[in-house]
Amino acid sequence: MHDQSFSVLISVFLRDNHLLFDLALKSIFRNSIQPNEVVLIVDGPITKEIESIISKYANEWPKLLKVYRLKNNMGLFFALNYGIKKINSYWVVRADSDDINHRNRFENLMRFSSQGYDVIGSGINEVDNEGNFLRKKSSPEKHKEICAFALRRNPINHMSVMFKRIFLWRLVAIQIFISGRIMAYG
Protein backbone atom coordinates (compact mmCIF):
# COMPACT_ATOMS: atom_id res chain seq x y z
CA MET A 1 0.00 0.00 0.00
CA HIS A 2 1.39 3.37 -1.04
CA ASP A 3 0.99 6.18 1.51
CA GLN A 4 -0.73 9.18 -0.09
CA SER A 5 -0.80 11.38 3.02
CA PHE A 6 0.83 14.78 2.60
CA SER A 7 1.32 17.96 4.55
CA VAL A 8 2.04 21.44 3.26
CA LEU A 9 4.85 23.27 5.06
CA ILE A 10 4.87 27.06 4.87
CA SER A 11 6.54 29.81 6.90
CA VAL A 12 5.70 33.49 7.25
CA PHE A 13 7.60 36.38 8.84
CA LEU A 14 7.29 40.10 9.54
CA ARG A 15 8.43 41.42 6.14
CA ASP A 16 6.27 39.11 4.01
CA ASN A 17 3.75 40.85 1.79
CA HIS A 18 0.35 40.20 3.42
CA LEU A 19 -1.56 40.36 0.12
CA LEU A 20 0.68 37.72 -1.48
CA PHE A 21 0.51 35.63 1.71
CA ASP A 22 -3.29 35.67 1.51
CA LEU A 23 -3.14 34.53 -2.13
CA ALA A 24 -0.63 31.81 -1.25
CA LEU A 25 -2.87 30.39 1.49
CA LYS A 26 -5.92 30.65 -0.73
CA SER A 27 -4.14 28.65 -3.43
CA ILE A 28 -3.30 25.94 -0.88
CA PHE A 29 -6.79 25.62 0.58
CA ARG A 30 -8.52 25.87 -2.81
CA ASN A 31 -6.34 23.25 -4.49
CA SER A 32 -7.95 20.36 -6.36
CA ILE A 33 -7.08 17.96 -3.52
CA GLN A 34 -6.59 18.83 0.13
CA PRO A 35 -3.52 18.00 2.21
CA ASN A 36 -3.87 16.14 5.50
CA GLU A 37 -2.60 19.27 7.22
CA VAL A 38 -1.08 22.67 6.54
CA VAL A 39 1.78 23.38 8.94
CA LEU A 40 2.34 27.13 9.18
CA ILE A 41 5.38 28.39 11.04
CA VAL A 42 5.13 32.01 12.19
CA ASP A 43 8.76 33.07 12.30
CA GLY A 44 8.81 35.71 15.05
CA PRO A 45 6.63 38.81 15.41
CA ILE A 46 4.34 39.60 12.46
CA THR A 47 2.16 42.49 11.29
CA LYS A 48 -1.51 42.91 12.20
CA GLU A 49 -2.39 42.26 8.56
CA ILE A 50 -0.58 38.90 8.49
CA GLU A 51 -2.11 37.97 11.86
CA SER A 52 -5.56 38.78 10.51
CA ILE A 53 -5.00 36.53 7.49
CA ILE A 54 -3.86 33.66 9.71
CA SER A 55 -6.97 34.10 11.87
CA LYS A 56 -9.22 34.08 8.81
CA TYR A 57 -7.85 30.76 7.55
CA ALA A 58 -7.63 29.24 11.05
CA ASN A 59 -11.35 29.96 11.50
CA GLU A 60 -12.23 28.64 8.05
CA TRP A 61 -10.00 25.52 8.21
CA PRO A 62 -9.61 24.75 11.95
CA LYS A 63 -8.83 21.04 11.51
CA LEU A 64 -6.48 21.52 8.58
CA LEU A 65 -4.36 24.54 9.55
CA LYS A 66 -1.83 24.01 12.34
CA VAL A 67 -0.06 27.20 13.39
CA TYR A 68 3.22 27.10 15.33
CA ARG A 69 4.88 30.28 16.53
CA LEU A 70 8.54 31.05 17.10
CA LYS A 71 9.05 33.81 19.66
CA ASN A 72 11.89 35.41 17.66
CA ASN A 73 12.63 35.55 13.96
CA MET A 74 15.04 32.67 13.35
CA GLY A 75 15.05 32.70 9.54
CA LEU A 76 13.50 30.42 6.95
CA PHE A 77 16.14 27.73 7.41
CA PHE A 78 15.37 27.28 11.13
CA ALA A 79 11.61 27.74 10.72
CA LEU A 80 11.35 24.98 8.13
CA ASN A 81 13.43 22.60 10.22
CA TYR A 82 11.18 23.32 13.17
CA GLY A 83 8.10 22.76 11.01
CA ILE A 84 9.26 19.44 9.62
CA LYS A 85 9.30 18.07 13.17
CA LYS A 86 5.60 18.94 13.48
CA ILE A 87 4.48 17.13 10.33
CA ASN A 88 2.50 13.90 10.63
CA SER A 89 2.24 12.88 6.97
CA TYR A 90 4.35 10.65 4.75
CA TRP A 91 5.01 13.39 2.18
CA VAL A 92 6.04 17.02 2.78
CA VAL A 93 5.04 19.62 0.20
CA ARG A 94 6.85 22.98 0.43
CA ALA A 95 5.06 26.22 -0.25
CA ASP A 96 6.29 29.79 0.03
CA SER A 97 4.38 32.64 1.63
CA ASP A 98 4.46 34.68 -1.57
CA ASP A 99 3.83 31.97 -4.17
CA ILE A 100 0.55 30.98 -5.76
CA ASN A 101 0.17 27.23 -6.17
CA HIS A 102 -1.27 25.93 -9.41
CA ARG A 103 -4.84 24.70 -8.86
CA ASN A 104 -3.80 21.08 -9.57
CA ARG A 105 -0.35 21.20 -7.99
CA PHE A 106 -0.99 18.68 -5.22
CA GLU A 107 -2.86 16.33 -7.51
CA ASN A 108 0.00 16.41 -10.02
CA LEU A 109 2.61 15.80 -7.32
CA MET A 110 0.65 12.89 -5.86
CA ARG A 111 0.42 11.31 -9.31
CA PHE A 112 4.23 10.93 -9.22
CA SER A 113 4.37 9.80 -5.59
CA SER A 114 3.75 6.13 -6.38
CA GLN A 115 6.59 5.92 -8.91
CA GLY A 116 9.40 5.30 -6.41
CA TYR A 117 10.78 8.83 -6.09
CA ASP A 118 11.97 10.26 -2.76
CA VAL A 119 11.97 13.88 -3.97
CA ILE A 120 9.70 15.43 -6.61
CA GLY A 121 9.93 18.97 -7.95
CA SER A 122 8.92 20.97 -10.98
CA GLY A 123 9.56 24.05 -13.00
CA ILE A 124 7.91 27.28 -11.92
CA ASN A 125 6.39 30.34 -13.55
CA GLU A 126 7.70 33.55 -12.01
CA VAL A 127 5.35 36.53 -11.87
CA ASP A 128 5.61 40.06 -10.51
CA ASN A 129 3.58 41.43 -7.57
CA GLU A 130 0.68 42.13 -9.92
CA GLY A 131 0.63 38.56 -11.23
CA ASN A 132 2.17 39.37 -14.62
CA PHE A 133 4.23 36.53 -16.10
CA LEU A 134 8.00 37.19 -16.03
CA ARG A 135 9.63 33.90 -17.01
CA LYS A 136 9.47 30.14 -16.79
CA LYS A 137 12.17 28.53 -14.65
CA SER A 138 12.67 24.91 -15.68
CA SER A 139 14.37 22.15 -13.76
CA PRO A 140 16.43 19.24 -15.10
CA GLU A 141 14.43 16.02 -15.29
CA LYS A 142 16.81 13.16 -16.07
CA HIS A 143 19.16 11.72 -13.45
CA LYS A 144 22.30 12.63 -15.42
CA GLU A 145 21.06 16.20 -15.99
CA ILE A 146 20.18 16.60 -12.31
CA CYS A 147 23.65 15.42 -11.20
CA ALA A 148 25.42 17.75 -13.65
CA PHE A 149 23.26 20.73 -12.66
CA ALA A 150 23.80 20.01 -8.95
CA LEU A 151 27.52 20.68 -9.38
CA ARG A 152 26.67 24.34 -10.05
CA ARG A 153 23.56 24.93 -7.94
CA ASN A 154 20.48 23.34 -6.44
CA PRO A 155 18.62 21.50 -9.23
CA ILE A 156 15.28 21.75 -7.42
CA ASN A 157 13.10 24.85 -7.17
CA HIS A 158 12.62 24.66 -3.40
CA MET A 159 9.12 26.13 -3.51
CA SER A 160 8.04 23.32 -5.85
CA VAL A 161 9.46 20.38 -3.93
CA MET A 162 7.68 17.44 -2.36
CA PHE A 163 9.70 14.84 -0.48
CA LYS A 164 9.22 11.83 1.72
CA ARG A 165 9.57 12.88 5.34
CA ILE A 166 11.62 9.75 6.06
CA PHE A 167 14.00 10.70 3.22
CA LEU A 168 15.01 13.84 5.09
CA TRP A 169 15.64 11.89 8.29
CA ARG A 170 17.84 9.48 6.34
CA LEU A 171 19.90 12.41 5.05
CA VAL A 172 20.24 13.82 8.56
CA ALA A 173 21.32 10.42 9.91
CA ILE A 174 23.94 10.09 7.15
CA GLN A 175 25.24 13.60 7.86
CA ILE A 176 25.48 12.91 11.59
CA PHE A 177 27.33 9.68 10.90
CA ILE A 178 29.78 11.34 8.49
CA SER A 179 30.47 14.62 10.26
CA GLY A 180 28.97 14.37 13.72
CA ARG A 181 26.63 17.31 13.10
CA ILE A 182 23.26 17.88 11.54
CA MET A 183 22.91 19.29 8.04
CA ALA A 184 19.75 21.35 8.04
CA TYR A 185 17.09 21.50 5.33
CA GLY A 186 16.97 24.71 3.35
C-alpha positions in Angstrom: 0.0 0.0 0.0 1.4 3.4 -1.0 1.0 6.2 1.5 -0.7 9.2 -0.1 -0.8 11.4 3.0 0.8 14.8 2.6 1.3 18.0 4.6 2.0 21.4 3.3 4.9 23.3 5.1 4.9 27.1 4.9 6.5 29.8 6.9 5.7 33.5 7.3 7.6 36.4 8.8 7.3 40.1 9.5 8.4 41.4 6.1 6.3 39.1 4.0 3.7 40.8 1.8 0.3 40.2 3.4 -1.6 40.4 0.1 0.7 37.7 -1.5 0.5 35.6 1.7 -3.3 35.7 1.5 -3.1 34.5 -2.1 -0.6 31.8 -1.2 -2.9 30.4 1.5 -5.9 30.7 -0.7 -4.1 28.6 -3.4 -3.3 25.9 -0.9 -6.8 25.6 0.6 -8.5 25.9 -2.8 -6.3 23.3 -4.5 -7.9 20.4 -6.4 -7.1 18.0 -3.5 -6.6 18.8 0.1 -3.5 18.0 2.2 -3.9 16.1 5.5 -2.6 19.3 7.2 -1.1 22.7 6.5 1.8 23.4 8.9 2.3 27.1 9.2 5.4 28.4 11.0 5.1 32.0 12.2 8.8 33.1 12.3 8.8 35.7 15.0 6.6 38.8 15.4 4.3 39.6 12.5 2.2 42.5 11.3 -1.5 42.9 12.2 -2.4 42.3 8.6 -0.6 38.9 8.5 -2.1 38.0 11.9 -5.6 38.8 10.5 -5.0 36.5 7.5 -3.9 33.7 9.7 -7.0 34.1 11.9 -9.2 34.1 8.8 -7.9 30.8 7.6 -7.6 29.2 11.0 -11.4 30.0 11.5 -12.2 28.6 8.0 -10.0 25.5 8.2 -9.6 24.7 12.0 -8.8 21.0 11.5 -6.5 21.5 8.6 -4.4 24.5 9.6 -1.8 24.0 12.3 -0.1 27.2 13.4 3.2 27.1 15.3 4.9 30.3 16.5 8.5 31.1 17.1 9.0 33.8 19.7 11.9 35.4 17.7 12.6 35.6 14.0 15.0 32.7 13.4 15.0 32.7 9.5 13.5 30.4 6.9 16.1 27.7 7.4 15.4 27.3 11.1 11.6 27.7 10.7 11.4 25.0 8.1 13.4 22.6 10.2 11.2 23.3 13.2 8.1 22.8 11.0 9.3 19.4 9.6 9.3 18.1 13.2 5.6 18.9 13.5 4.5 17.1 10.3 2.5 13.9 10.6 2.2 12.9 7.0 4.4 10.7 4.7 5.0 13.4 2.2 6.0 17.0 2.8 5.0 19.6 0.2 6.9 23.0 0.4 5.1 26.2 -0.2 6.3 29.8 0.0 4.4 32.6 1.6 4.5 34.7 -1.6 3.8 32.0 -4.2 0.6 31.0 -5.8 0.2 27.2 -6.2 -1.3 25.9 -9.4 -4.8 24.7 -8.9 -3.8 21.1 -9.6 -0.3 21.2 -8.0 -1.0 18.7 -5.2 -2.9 16.3 -7.5 0.0 16.4 -10.0 2.6 15.8 -7.3 0.7 12.9 -5.9 0.4 11.3 -9.3 4.2 10.9 -9.2 4.4 9.8 -5.6 3.7 6.1 -6.4 6.6 5.9 -8.9 9.4 5.3 -6.4 10.8 8.8 -6.1 12.0 10.3 -2.8 12.0 13.9 -4.0 9.7 15.4 -6.6 9.9 19.0 -7.9 8.9 21.0 -11.0 9.6 24.1 -13.0 7.9 27.3 -11.9 6.4 30.3 -13.5 7.7 33.6 -12.0 5.3 36.5 -11.9 5.6 40.1 -10.5 3.6 41.4 -7.6 0.7 42.1 -9.9 0.6 38.6 -11.2 2.2 39.4 -14.6 4.2 36.5 -16.1 8.0 37.2 -16.0 9.6 33.9 -17.0 9.5 30.1 -16.8 12.2 28.5 -14.6 12.7 24.9 -15.7 14.4 22.1 -13.8 16.4 19.2 -15.1 14.4 16.0 -15.3 16.8 13.2 -16.1 19.2 11.7 -13.4 22.3 12.6 -15.4 21.1 16.2 -16.0 20.2 16.6 -12.3 23.6 15.4 -11.2 25.4 17.7 -13.6 23.3 20.7 -12.7 23.8 20.0 -9.0 27.5 20.7 -9.4 26.7 24.3 -10.0 23.6 24.9 -7.9 20.5 23.3 -6.4 18.6 21.5 -9.2 15.3 21.8 -7.4 13.1 24.8 -7.2 12.6 24.7 -3.4 9.1 26.1 -3.5 8.0 23.3 -5.9 9.5 20.4 -3.9 7.7 17.4 -2.4 9.7 14.8 -0.5 9.2 11.8 1.7 9.6 12.9 5.3 11.6 9.8 6.1 14.0 10.7 3.2 15.0 13.8 5.1 15.6 11.9 8.3 17.8 9.5 6.3 19.9 12.4 5.1 20.2 13.8 8.6 21.3 10.4 9.9 23.9 10.1 7.2 25.2 13.6 7.9 25.5 12.9 11.6 27.3 9.7 10.9 29.8 11.3 8.5 30.5 14.6 10.3 29.0 14.4 13.7 26.6 17.3 13.1 23.3 17.9 11.5 22.9 19.3 8.0 19.7 21.4 8.0 17.1 21.5 5.3 17.0 24.7 3.3 
